C-alpha cells in the first residue's frame, strides 16, 4: 500500500513539474519580455492585464491549451496495448517434505493486454505472481493450470504455457559416501600441490524420487582452487563448499542433498628435491673423433612435484644430438620437465662438448646379465661364449683408460622369450656416456628352462 501511495505522489509531482516547466515558466518569461519591450508603457500594460475581461480571456486560452494537452495524453494512455513478461518464475505450492514434482516448467511467459496506463500500474505492483497449487494432490500424473495473479482487474492476461502435466512422486532418502573433486588445479602455484583434503562430513543424505536416487553413482564436494584466498603452505579452511550428485557417466543428477554445502580443510604443500642434470649425447660424432668432455653451466636442479614422483626421480636427462660433430661446440638447451614434475629451478642450459682423437680399448670376460626373464625360468649358456663377452670401448684415450669391467654391463633382454633354445642379441651399456660401447660378439645362444 505504501509503495502505491508513493507512486501516486511521484506521479502527480511529475505532472506539476511538467506544467510549471512547460506552461507557467514560459508564460511568465513572455510577460516579462513584453513588459520590458513597452518600457515606460509597462504600467499601461499592467493595467490592461489587471482588467477582468483580459484575465478571463487569458485564463480561457490557457484552459483550452491544457485541455488539449491532457486530452492527447489521455488518448495515448487509453489505447489498448500488450506487453510480454518473459521467463517469469513459477511459485509452486505443495508439501516439499513429502513429495517431488517433475514436469513443471521453471518459468513461463505472461502476455498482459490493456490500456498503457493500466499496464504501467500492473507492472509496478509488487503483488503479481504465477502460482500452481498442488496441495491436496496425491502421487501420480496430473494436469494442472498455471495462473497469474492480476494486479488490476482491468488487465487481461495469457500465460504460455497455461497448463502443465506434472508427476508427483513420494520423496525418499538414502545415505551416500562423500568424495571430492579439485577444480582449476592449473591455477595453483606451480611449485605447490594440494597434499590432502579433509571434509567436515564423510556422508550426506540424498532425497528425491526413487528412480532419481537410483541414478546417483557418487556425490562430490567441488573444491575450487579459485576460492583459496591465499596459497601459502599449510591448511586453509574453505566454507560453503557446494555438493553435486553425478551418475555413472559423470552427468549431474537433480536430487536434494542434505547438507547442501560443507566445510573442507585444504592442505597445501611444496615438496621438492635436488637431483643431478644428466647430459646424454645421442648419435655418433665424426669418424676419428670422440667426446673428451661434456660440461654445462648447471649440474643440479631443484624439482617440484608430488612426493610419489620425487621418490622415483634420480636425475633430469638432457639429450644432446652430436651426430657428425667435427669440432668443439656450445649448445643452448631447454631443460624439459620429466613426467609428473610441476616446476624446476632451472629451465635453460648451456652445454659445451669438446672433441679429441678417438682411441680403442677392449675389456675381456665381461659377464652377461639377463633382464626381463619370466618368473619360474632360468637361463643356461649353450657354451662358454654364451656367458661372457668382450666389449670394445671407443673414446678419448684419457677417458677409456679410467674404465674397467665394473664400469661396463653386458646383458640380454629376454622379454617375450619362452622355454627352449634362442639366439639373442647382446647389448652393452657403460657408466661414462662419452664412450661408445660395442660387444665383440653380436649374438649368443642360450637355453631357457623351468626351475
N, C-alpha and C positions, 0 to 999 in steps of 0.2 A: 504494500500500500504506500509506504514511504517513498519507494522508487517511483511510483506512478505520480505522486504529488510533486516530487522534484522534477519529473519530466514535464508536467504541465507548467510549472514555474519557468523552467528554461524555455519552453515553447512560447509563452506569452511575452517573456522578456525579449526574446528574439524578434517577435512582431513589433514590439515597441521600439526597439533599437533600429529596426528597418524603417519604420515611419519617421522616426526622428532624423535619421541619417539621409533618407531619400526624399522626404517631403518638407518637414518643418525647417531643417537647416538650409536647404536650397532656397526656400521662400524667404526666410529671414535675410539671407545673403542678397537676394534680389531686391528686397525692400531697402536695404542699406545702400545698395548701388544707385537705386532710383533717387533716394534721399540725397546722396552726395551729388548726383547729377543736377538736381534742381538747385542746390546751393542755398541761396537766400530765400528761395521759394519753398524750402523744405517745410516751413511752418504751414504753408497753404496745403502742401501735400498731406501733412499730418492731419490737418483739419478735414481734408477730404476723406481720409481713411477712417476718421472718427465718426463720420456720418452713418446713420443707421442703414440706409439703403446700400451704401458701399460695402459695409461689413456683411450685409445679407447676401449680396451677390458674390463676394469673395468666398464666404462660407459655403454657398450653394455650389460654386465651382469646385472647391476642394472636396466637397462631399461626393460630387459626381466622379471626380478623378479616383478617390479612394474606393468608391463602389466598383468602378471598372476594374481596378487592380485586384481587389478582393474577389470579385466575381470570376475573374480569369483564373485565380488560384484555386477557387472552389471547383471550377470546371475541371481543372487539371487533376485535383485530388479526388474528384468524384468519378473519374473514369475508371472502369474496371481494368484490372491488370492481374498478372500472375507472376509468382516468384517461386523458384525451386530451392528448397533447403536440402543440400547434398549431404549424404552419409551421416544421417542423424542416428545417434546411438539408441538402442532399444533397452528399456527398463523392464526386466523380466521378474514377475512376481511368482515365486514358488518356494518350496521348502528345500533350501540348499543343503541342509544336513542329511536329508534322506534321499534326494533324487539327483540324477544327472540328466541334463537336457541336450539333445542333439537335433540338428535340422533347422534351428532358428538362425536367421541371418544376424550378424553383429550390428549392421546398420541398414537403414532404408532411406529413400529419397521421399521428401514430402513436398507436394505442389500446393501452394496457397493461392486462392482466387478471390479477389475482392477489390475494393477501391484502394488507391495508393495510400490514402490516409489510414485506412484500416490495416493494410499490410504493414505500414510503418509501426503502428501501435502493437500489432501482433508480434512483430519481431523483437520489439523492446521488452515485451512481457517476460518475466522470469518463470512463468508457470507452465510453459509449453513442454510437453513430454510425449514420448511414444511408448505406450505400455502394452505388454502382453501378460494377461493374468492367467497363470496356470494353476493357481491354488485350487485345490479340490479335485484336480485330475489325478487319476491313478496311472501306474506304469502301463505303457502301451503306446500306440500311434494315435495322434490326434491332429485334426485340422483346426487351427486357431486363427482368430482375426488380430491384425495389428492395428491399433487405434491411436489416433493423435488427439491429445488434449488441447482443445481450441482455446486460444487466448481471447478471441472475440466471437460471439455467436454469428456475426455478420460475415464471417470468413467461411468460404467453402474450401475443402481440402481433399487431396487424393494421396494415398500412401502407396508407394511402389517398392516391394510387393505389399499387397494389403492382407494377404493370408500366408500361412506357412504350415507345412506338415512337420510336426515335431514328434520325436520319440522320447518317451520318459523311461529312464532305467532306474532301478534301485541302486543306490550308491553303496559300494562295498569297499573294503580296505585290506591291505596286507603290508607286511614289513619288507624292506629291501636294504641290502648292504650298500653303503655309500662309498664310492670311489671318487677320484678327481682327475681332471684334465688341466694341463698347463697351456694357456693361450698366450700368443705373442712372445714366445720364448726368444725370438730373434731380436727383440728389443732389450734383452738383458745384456748387461755389460759383458763383453766377450771374454773377460778374464774371470768371470764368475759363473757359478752354476746354482741351480736350486737343488740343494742337497737332500732336503726332506720336507714333507708337508704333513702336518698333523691337523686333522679335522676335529671340530668340537663334538661331532657325533659320528658314530660308525654306522648307524642305521637311521632310516627315515620311514615314514608311513606314506604310501601312495593310496589315493582314493579316486574312485571313478566307477564307470560301468565295468562289469566283469570282463567283457570282451576287450576293453581297452587295457585293463590291468594285465591280461594275458599277453599283450604285445610288448610289454616293458621287459627289456633284457637287462638294462642297467640304469642306475641313477648316478649322475656325476655332479660334483661341485666344480664350477668353472673358475679356476684360479687364473686371473688375468694379470700378466706382468705390468700392464699399463696402470693397474691400481696400486702398485707399490710406490708409496710416497718417496722412498729413497731405496738405494740398492747397496747399503752398507752390509758388510759381513756380519752375520748374526741372525736373530729371529725377529721377524716382522709379523704382527698380527693384522690380518685382514678381516674386517667386519662386513656383514651383509653380502656374503658370497652367494650368488644365485645358484640354484639347482635345476637340472634338466633331466627328464627321463627320455631314454632312447630305446629303439627297437634293435633287433639283431643286425639291421642294415645301416644303423647309425642315424636313422631319422627320428626327429623329436616326436614323442607321443604326448598328446594333450591329456594329462591327468593332474589331479591336485596332489601336491607334495607337502607334507607336514613334517618339520617346518619348511617354509619355502626358501629360507636363507639361513646360513650358518656362519660360524667364525672359523678361520684357518690360521694356524701358525706356520709361516713360511721361513725355512732356514736357508740362508744364502751363505755359500762358502766360495773360497777361491783356491782350490787345490792346484799345486804347481810342482814342477820337477826340473832340475837342471840335467841335461843329457848332452853327450858329445855330438858334434856335427861330423858325420862320416862321408867323406868325398869318395865317390865311386866312379872311376873312369870307365867309359864304355867305348867299344871299338878298338882298333889296333892302330898304333902310331905308324909313321912312315917306315919303310924297310930299312933295317940297320940302326934304328933308333929305339930307345927305351926311356921310360919316365924315371928320372933321377929323384925328383921331389914334387910333392903336391902340397902347397900351403894355402891358407886362407886367412883373411883378416879377423875371422871369428872361429873359435874352436868349440865353443859350447853355446847352448841356447836354453832359455827357460821356457818351458811349455806349460800352458794352462789347459787342463782337460779334466773330465771326471776321473775319480781315483781308479776305476777299473781300467781305463785307457792308460793311465800313467804307469800302472803296475806291469803292463806288457811292453811298454816303450823303453828301449835300451839306447837308441840313438836316432838321430834325424838324418836320413840319407839325402845326399845331393849328387845327382848323376851329371857327369861332365863328358861330353862327346869329344874324344880325342882322335877320331878316325882320320888317318892320313896326316896327322900333325907332323910337321918337318922341323919346327923351331919352337923356342920358348914362347908361351902365350899367356895373357891375362884374360880371364873370363869374368863377366859380370852376371851373376846368377841370382835367380829368385828362389828363396827358400820356401818350398811348398809345405803346407801343413799336412802331417800324416792324418790318416782317418781317425776321427774322434777328437782331434785337437781343436780347441776353440780359438786360441790366441798364442802367439810366440813373441819373445822379446826381440828376436832378430828376424827380419823379413828379406833382407838382401845381403848378398855375399860377394866378395871379390876372391877369385881363386887363381893362383899362379901355378902353372905347370912348366917344369923345366925338363929338358931332354939331354941325354948323352948317348954315346955309342953303346949298342947292345952287346951283352955277353951271355954265354950259356953255362949252365951247371946241371949236373944230373944227381938226383938223390935215389939211391938204390934201396930195395927192400922196404918200400912203404906199404904197410898193411892195409888191405882193402876192408872197408866197413860196409855194412848192409843197412839200407834205410827202407822204411815203409813195407817191411815184411809182415804178411798177415799173421795174426795170433795163432799159436799152435803149430808153427812150422819152424824148421831150422835150415841152415844153408851148409852144404858141403862143397868144397872145391874138388873139381874133377882131377886136377893135378896141382903141383907146387906153383905153377904160374897163375893159378886161379885165385890165390890168396894174397900174393904180394905183387907189387908193380914198381917199375922205375919211372920217376917223374922228372921231366925236363923243365928247368927253370930258365926263362929268358928275361933279362933285365940288366940294369946298370951293375957293373962289377961290384961296386961298394955295397950295393943293396943285397944282391943274391948271396954274397959271401957270408952275410949275417944269418942266413936261413938254414935250418936243418930239417930233418924229417918230422920233428914235433910241430913245425910251423906249416906242414902240408897235410891235407887229408884227401885220400882216395876213397871213393865209395861207389856202390851200385844202387841205383834206385829201382827197388823191386815192387813198386806199386803196380798192381794188376797181374803179377806173376803168380801162378799156382804151382801145384805139385808137379815135379818132373825136372828134366834137364833143360837148361836155357843158355843161350849166348847173350850176354848183357853188356852194354856199353859202359866203359869205365869213365867216371867223372872225377875231376880234381879241383880243389879249391885251397887257397892259402891265406895266411893272415895279412900279408902285405899286398895291398891292391895295386901297387905299382909294377908288380911282377906278373908275367904271363906263365900259367901252369898248364902242362900238357902231359898226359900219360904216354909212355913209350909203347905200351900195349893198349890198343884201342878197345878191344873186346876180350872178355874171358868167359869160359864155360863154367857153369855152376849147376848143382843139383839141389832142388828144394824137396825136403821130405818132412813128414809129420813127426812131431816129437814123440 
